[in-house]
């Protein structure tokens, strides 16, 4: 999470998405306690990552406009 903090400090507009076993298992704690994380893909990532990747060509200004399960501009699939 130190890396996330450093990236956000240097590039605050960067969208930080986590995945993998640890992020999937601790998704609630991560989203609640680490504001630098903008999204977590839990489990298989093939479909959600395609949805995110398709936002830019579709004219979305940024990934923060992707519909989320939380409605807070932070993605948790």
DRENTORKOL-3810 file (N, C-alpha, C; in nm, 4 decimals):
REM DRENTORKOL-3810
@n.u->0.0817; n.v->-0.1187; n.w->0.0000; ca.u->0.0000; ca.v->0.0000; ca.w->0.0000; c.u->0.0868; c.v->0.1262; c.w->0.0000
@n.u->0.2110; n.v->0.1113; n.w->0.0394; ca.u->0.3021; ca.v->0.2256; ca.w->0.0316; c.u->0.3207; c.v->0.2694; c.w->-0.1132
@n.u->0.3259; n.v->0.1742; n.w->-0.2029; ca.u->0.3399; ca.v->0.2065; ca.w->-0.3452; c.u->0.2183; c.v->0.2836; c.w->-0.3948
@n.u->0.1003; n.v->0.2428; n.w->-0.3524; ca.u->-0.0230; ca.v->0.3135; ca.w->-0.3892; c.u->-0.0155; c.v->0.4585; c.w->-0.3419
@n.u->0.0265; n.v->0.4795; n.w->-0.2188; ca.u->0.0374; ca.v->0.6154; ca.w->-0.1639; c.u->0.1353; c.v->0.7003; c.w->-0.2456
@n.u->0.2479; n.v->0.6409; n.w->-0.2814; ca.u->0.3479; ca.v->0.7149; ca.w->-0.3587; c.u->0.2971; c.v->0.7498; c.w->-0.4976
@n.u->0.2298; n.v->0.6563; n.w->-0.5619; ca.u->0.1758; ca.v->0.6827; ca.w->-0.6952; c.u->0.0716; c.v->0.7928; c.w->-0.6889
@n.u->-0.0203; n.v->0.7861; n.w->-0.5932; ca.u->-0.1252; ca.v->0.8876; ca.w->-0.5807; c.u->-0.0676; c.v->1.0237; c.w->-0.5458
@n.u->0.0388; n.v->1.0272; n.w->-0.4662; ca.u->0.1015; ca.v->1.1543; ca.w->-0.4311; c.u->0.1651; c.v->1.2188; c.w->-0.5538
@n.u->0.2285; n.v->1.1396; n.w->-0.6368; ca.u->0.2964; ca.v->1.1921; ca.w->-0.7550; c.u->0.2009; c.v->1.2162; c.w->-0.8714
@n.u->0.1003; n.v->1.1298; n.w->-0.8845; ca.u->0.0062; ca.v->1.1357; ca.w->-0.9970; c.u->-0.1363; c.v->1.1166; c.w->-0.9454
@n.u->-0.1948; n.v->1.2196; n.w->-0.8858; ca.u->-0.3258; ca.v->1.2038; ca.w->-0.8202; c.u->-0.4396; c.v->1.1628; c.w->-0.9130
@n.u->-0.4269; n.v->1.1864; n.w->-1.0426; ca.u->-0.5337; ca.v->1.1491; ca.w->-1.1359; c.u->-0.5230; c.v->1.0038; c.w->-1.1826
@n.u->-0.4193; n.v->0.9339; n.w->-1.1397; ca.u->-0.3997; ca.v->0.7951; ca.w->-1.1802; c.u->-0.5045; c.v->0.7057; c.w->-1.1146
@n.u->-0.5657; n.v->0.6204; n.w->-1.1955; ca.u->-0.6668; ca.v->0.5259; ca.w->-1.1484; c.u->-0.5950; c.v->0.3992; c.w->-1.1036
@n.u->-0.6068; n.v->0.3650; n.w->-0.9774; ca.u->-0.5371; ca.v->0.2486; ca.w->-0.9230; c.u->-0.6373; c.v->0.1368; c.w->-0.8990
@n.u->-0.6144; n.v->0.0266; n.w->-0.9685; ca.u->-0.7005; ca.v->-0.0906; ca.w->-0.9635; c.u->-0.6183; c.v->-0.2070; c.w->-0.9102
@n.u->-0.6708; n.v->-0.2755; n.w->-0.8106; ca.u->-0.6028; ca.v->-0.3915; ca.w->-0.7538; c.u->-0.6779; c.v->-0.5186; c.w->-0.7899
@n.u->-0.6060; n.v->-0.6277; n.w->-0.7901; ca.u->-0.6650; ca.v->-0.7585; ca.w->-0.8142; c.u->-0.5774; c.v->-0.8646; c.w->-0.7515
@n.u->-0.6174; n.v->-0.9867; n.w->-0.7675; ca.u->-0.5401; ca.v->-1.0973; ca.w->-0.7122; c.u->-0.6008; c.v->-1.1501; c.w->-0.5833
@n.u->-0.5382; n.v->-1.2517; n.w->-0.5291; ca.u->-0.5922; ca.v->-1.3210; ca.w->-0.4120; c.u->-0.6076; c.v->-1.2288; c.w->-0.2912
@n.u->-0.5026; n.v->-1.1559; n.w->-0.2572; ca.u->-0.5078; ca.v->-1.0711; ca.w->-0.1375; c.u->-0.6138; c.v->-0.9628; c.w->-0.1504
@n.u->-0.6168; n.v->-0.8948; n.w->-0.2639; ca.u->-0.7170; ca.v->-0.7894; ca.w->-0.2839; c.u->-0.8580; c.v->-0.8484; c.w->-0.2849
@n.u->-0.8757; n.v->-0.9646; n.w->-0.3437; ca.u->-1.0076; ca.v->-1.0282; ca.w->-0.3461; c.u->-1.0534; c.v->-1.0655; c.w->-0.2059
@n.u->-0.9646; n.v->-1.1221; n.w->-0.1282; ca.u->-0.9996; ca.v->-1.1686; ca.w->0.0058; c.u->-1.0236; c.v->-1.0521; c.w->0.1022
@n.u->-0.9422; n.v->-0.9467; n.w->0.0927; ca.u->-0.9513; ca.v->-0.8328; ca.w->0.1848; c.u->-1.0151; c.v->-0.7099; c.w->0.1208
@n.u->-1.1014; n.v->-0.7290; n.w->0.0206; ca.u->-1.1574; ca.v->-0.6174; ca.w->-0.0553; c.u->-1.2288; c.v->-0.5149; c.w->0.0318
@n.u->-1.3065; n.v->-0.5582; n.w->0.1291; ca.u->-1.3794; ca.v->-0.4627; ca.w->0.2134; c.u->-1.2839; c.v->-0.3771; c.w->0.2956
@n.u->-1.1850; n.v->-0.4396; n.w->0.3559; ca.u->-1.0882; ca.v->-0.3666; ca.w->0.4367; c.u->-1.0074; c.v->-0.2683; c.w->0.3525
@n.u->-0.9676; n.v->-0.3122; n.w->0.2345; ca.u->-0.8881; ca.v->-0.2258; ca.w->0.1468; c.u->-0.9688; c.v->-0.1041; c.w->0.1050
@n.u->-1.0919; n.v->-0.1257; n.w->0.0578; ca.u->-1.1734; ca.v->-0.0138; ca.w->0.0111; c.u->-1.2107; c.v->0.0804; c.w->0.1249
@n.u->-1.2271; n.v->0.0273; n.w->0.2439; ca.u->-1.2632; ca.v->0.1094; ca.w->0.3598; c.u->-1.1439; c.v->0.1894; c.w->0.4133
@n.u->-1.0253; n.v->0.1326; n.w->0.4067; ca.u->-0.9105; ca.v->0.1924; ca.w->0.4754; c.u->-0.8057; c.v->0.2589; c.w->0.3872
@n.u->-0.8134; n.v->0.2409; n.w->0.2565; ca.u->-0.7103; ca.v->0.2943; ca.w->0.1680; c.u->-0.7740; c.v->0.3750; c.w->0.0554
@n.u->-0.7831; n.v->0.5062; n.w->0.0760; ca.u->-0.8465; ca.v->0.5944; ca.w->-0.0215; c.u->-0.7726; c.v->0.5985; c.w->-0.1542
@n.u->-0.6479; n.v->0.5630; n.w->-0.1566; ca.u->-0.5712; ca.v->0.5657; ca.w->-0.2802; c.u->-0.6112; c.v->0.4580; c.w->-0.3791
@n.u->-0.6783; n.v->0.3557; n.w->-0.3315; ca.u->-0.7241; ca.v->0.2474; ca.w->-0.4190; c.u->-0.8599; c.v->0.2879; c.w->-0.4759
@n.u->-0.8684; n.v->0.2910; n.w->-0.6078; ca.u->-0.9916; ca.v->0.3327; ca.w->-0.6732; c.u->-1.0809; c.v->0.2158; c.w->-0.7102
@n.u->-1.0254; n.v->0.0967; n.w->-0.7192; ca.u->-1.1072; ca.v->-0.0177; ca.w->-0.7546; c.u->-1.0388; c.v->-0.1487; c.w->-0.7239
@n.u->-1.1228; n.v->-0.2517; n.w->-0.7100; ca.u->-1.0738; ca.v->-0.3868; ca.w->-0.6870; c.u->-1.1542; c.v->-0.4788; c.w->-0.7760
@n.u->-1.0846; n.v->-0.5647; n.w->-0.8468; ca.u->-1.1517; ca.v->-0.6704; ca.w->-0.9214; c.u->-1.1342; c.v->-0.7980; c.w->-0.8410
@n.u->-1.2472; n.v->-0.8538; n.w->-0.7988; ca.u->-1.2452; ca.v->-0.9764; ca.w->-0.7202; c.u->-1.2670; c.v->-1.0963; c.w->-0.8110
@n.u->-1.1911; n.v->-1.2018; n.w->-0.7860; ca.u->-1.2071; ca.v->-1.3235; ca.w->-0.8640; c.u->-1.1548; c.v->-1.3063; c.w->-1.0054
@n.u->-1.2221; n.v->-1.3734; n.w->-1.0988; ca.u->-1.1802; ca.v->-1.3684; ca.w->-1.2391; c.u->-1.1953; c.v->-1.2268; c.w->-1.2936
@n.u->-1.0953; n.v->-1.1800; n.w->-1.3658; ca.u->-1.0923; ca.v->-1.0403; ca.w->-1.4095; c.u->-1.1234; c.v->-1.0201; c.w->-1.5571
@n.u->-1.1454; n.v->-1.1275; n.w->-1.6318; ca.u->-1.1593; ca.v->-1.1138; ca.w->-1.7766; c.u->-1.2709; c.v->-1.0182; c.w->-1.8167
@n.u->-1.3899; n.v->-1.0326; n.w->-1.7638; ca.u->-1.5034; ca.v->-0.9478; ca.w->-1.8019; c.u->-1.4889; c.v->-0.8059; c.w->-1.7454
@n.u->-1.4636; n.v->-0.7897; n.w->-1.6160; ca.u->-1.4528; ca.v->-0.6531; ca.w->-1.5640; c.u->-1.3394; c.v->-0.5714; c.w->-1.6263
@n.u->-1.2274; n.v->-0.6340; n.w->-1.6541; ca.u->-1.1157; ca.v->-0.5580; ca.w->-1.7111; c.u->-1.1492; c.v->-0.5140; c.w->-1.8531
@n.u->-1.2261; n.v->-0.5937; n.w->-1.9253; ca.u->-1.2702; ca.v->-0.5537; ca.w->-2.0587; c.u->-1.3674; c.v->-0.4365; c.w->-2.0514
@n.u->-1.4570; n.v->-0.4382; n.w->-1.9536; ca.u->-1.5497; ca.v->-0.3269; ca.w->-1.9361; c.u->-1.4740; c.v->-0.1974; c.w->-1.9092
@n.u->-1.3748; n.v->-0.2053; n.w->-1.8252; ca.u->-1.2942; ca.v->-0.0873; ca.w->-1.7955; c.u->-1.2148; c.v->-0.0425; c.w->-1.9173
@n.u->-1.1565; n.v->-0.1380; n.w->-1.9881; ca.u->-1.0756; ca.v->-0.1044; ca.w->-2.1058; c.u->-1.1596; c.v->-0.0431; c.w->-2.2166
@n.u->-1.2852; n.v->-0.0804; n.w->-2.2259; ca.u->-1.3729; ca.v->-0.0282; ca.w->-2.3296; c.u->-1.4258; c.v->0.1120; c.w->-2.3000
@n.u->-1.4046; n.v->0.1622; n.w->-2.1829; ca.u->-1.4541; ca.v->0.2953; ca.w->-2.1465; c.u->-1.3848; c.v->0.4061; c.w->-2.2248
@n.u->-1.2553; n.v->0.3986; n.w->-2.2419; ca.u->-1.1822; ca.v->0.5045; ca.w->-2.3123; c.u->-1.2256; c.v->0.5167; c.w->-2.4580
@n.u->-1.2298; n.v->0.4074; n.w->-2.5347; ca.u->-1.2753; ca.v->0.4206; ca.w->-2.6730; c.u->-1.4217; c.v->0.4621; c.w->-2.6837
@n.u->-1.5008; n.v->0.4355; n.w->-2.5810; ca.u->-1.6428; ca.v->0.4697; ca.w->-2.5845; c.u->-1.6661; c.v->0.6166; c.w->-2.5531
@n.u->-1.5581; n.v->0.6917; n.w->-2.5279; ca.u->-1.5707; ca.v->0.8342; ca.w->-2.5024; c.u->-1.5818; c.v->0.8705; c.w->-2.3564
@n.u->-1.5625; n.v->0.7755; n.w->-2.2681; ca.u->-1.5633; ca.v->0.8076; ca.w->-2.1252; c.u->-1.4417; c.v->0.8948; c.w->-2.0944
@n.u->-1.4613; n.v->0.9968; n.w->-2.0130; ca.u->-1.3509; ca.v->1.0854; ca.w->-1.9784; c.u->-1.2458; c.v->1.0152; c.w->-1.8939
@n.u->-1.2907; n.v->0.9302; n.w->-1.8055; ca.u->-1.1964; ca.v->0.8596; ca.w->-1.7204; c.u->-1.2630; c.v->0.7375; c.w->-1.6590
@n.u->-1.1851; n.v->0.6549; n.w->-1.5951; ca.u->-1.2377; ca.v->0.5321; ca.w->-1.5363; c.u->-1.3267; c.v->0.5575; c.w->-1.4166
@n.u->-1.3197; n.v->0.6778; n.w->-1.3578; ca.u->-1.4031; ca.v->0.7075; ca.w->-1.2427; c.u->-1.5503; c.v->0.7155; c.w->-1.2821
@n.u->-1.5802; n.v->0.7237; n.w->-1.4106; ca.u->-1.7190; ca.v->0.7319; ca.w->-1.4553; c.u->-1.7807; c.v->0.5939; c.w->-1.4795
@n.u->-1.7038; n.v->0.4879; n.w->-1.4625; ca.u->-1.7560; ca.v->0.3526; ca.w->-1.4815; c.u->-1.8563; c.v->0.3231; c.w->-1.3699
@n.u->-1.9737; n.v->0.2677; n.w->-1.4055; ca.u->-2.0697; ca.v->0.2321; ca.w->-1.2999; c.u->-2.0063; c.v->0.1370; c.w->-1.1998
@n.u->-2.0372; n.v->0.1574; n.w->-1.0736; ca.u->-1.9782; ca.v->0.0750; ca.w->-0.9685; c.u->-2.0863; c.v->0.0103; c.w->-0.8845
@n.u->-2.0467; n.v->-0.0898; n.w->-0.8102; ca.u->-2.1409; ca.v->-0.1546; ca.w->-0.7197; c.u->-2.1667; c.v->-0.0669; c.w->-0.5972
@n.u->-2.0813; n.v->0.0345; n.w->-0.5762; ca.u->-2.0952; ca.v->0.1200; ca.w->-0.4592; c.u->-2.1482; c.v->0.2578; c.w->-0.4938
@n.u->-2.1405; n.v->0.2953; n.w->-0.6202; ca.u->-2.1901; ca.v->0.4249; ca.w->-0.6611; c.u->-2.1095; c.v->0.5428; c.w->-0.6107
@n.u->-1.9871; n.v->0.5190; n.w->-0.5685; ca.u->-1.9039; ca.v->0.6238; ca.w->-0.5116; c.u->-1.7858; c.v->0.6596; c.w->-0.6004
@n.u->-1.7860; n.v->0.6137; n.w->-0.7243; ca.u->-1.6718; ca.v->0.6393; ca.w->-0.8102; c.u->-1.5541; c.v->0.5491; c.w->-0.7808
@n.u->-1.5763; n.v->0.4487; n.w->-0.6995; ca.u->-1.4747; ca.v->0.3496; ca.w->-0.6694; c.u->-1.5304; c.v->0.2148; c.w->-0.7096
@n.u->-1.4577; n.v->0.1410; n.w->-0.7889; ca.u->-1.5099; ca.v->0.0187; ca.w->-0.8477; c.u->-1.4801; c.v->-0.1021; c.w->-0.7601
@n.u->-1.5797; n.v->-0.1860; n.w->-0.7427; ca.u->-1.5603; ca.v->-0.3142; ca.w->-0.6747; c.u->-1.6464; c.v->-0.4156; c.w->-0.7479
@n.u->-1.5854; n.v->-0.4957; n.w->-0.8338; ca.u->-1.6600; ca.v->-0.5958; ca.w->-0.9096; c.u->-1.6678; c.v->-0.7244; c.w->-0.8322
END
